[in-house]
Amino acid sequence: MSEKKPQTYSNHTRIDPAFHYFLAPVLLITLVATVVHLVRHPHLGSLWRVVLALALVVLAVKARTYALKAQDRVIRLEERLRLAALLPEPLRARIGELQIRQLIALRFASDAELPALVERALTEKLTEKQIKQAVQNWRPDEYRV
């Protein structure tokens, strides 16, 4: 059995095979097929199938979005607690200035490099991508989907 590859910036994005490779394609193909059917056979029943197919696509996207937002809220809380424990007082007072996307990116920084990276994020207004790229000792997040 092969060992799991360590998480890094280049491989940290997560794919949910059931969603990305099955559900999303099936729903999109269904939407396209129902639109084609409506064009070829215009009538109220065909139009209703398009509305239902579109509703299913919206439902899938919203369900995924809601789950990601809930994860973001938990990450925000975890990182604020972590920062309160690890940052020196002058930086601790500025935790509230960090944007949620910055907090989400900072979760990958090791405890040792976190204070310096927070300082940079605040002073240089680093983006999520810039913060992730600046992390030297990657702290993996294996639970996010």
ZINORLIN-V870084 format. One record per pair of residues at least 24 apart in sequence whose ideal C-beta (glycine too) atoms are under 6 Angstrom apart, sorted by the first residue. I is the first residue (numbers start at 1). J is the second residue. Records with the same first field share a line. If there is no record, write none. Layout:
I=J ; J
This chain:
7=140
8=138
9=132 ; 133
14=144 ; 145
16=145
23=60
27=56 ; 57 ; 60
31=57
71=144
75=104 ; 107
76=100 ; 103
79=103 ; 106 ; 107
86=111 ; 114
87=115
91=118
94=122
97=122
101=128
105=131 ; 132
107=141
108=132 ; 135 ; 138 ; 139
109=135
110=137 ; 139
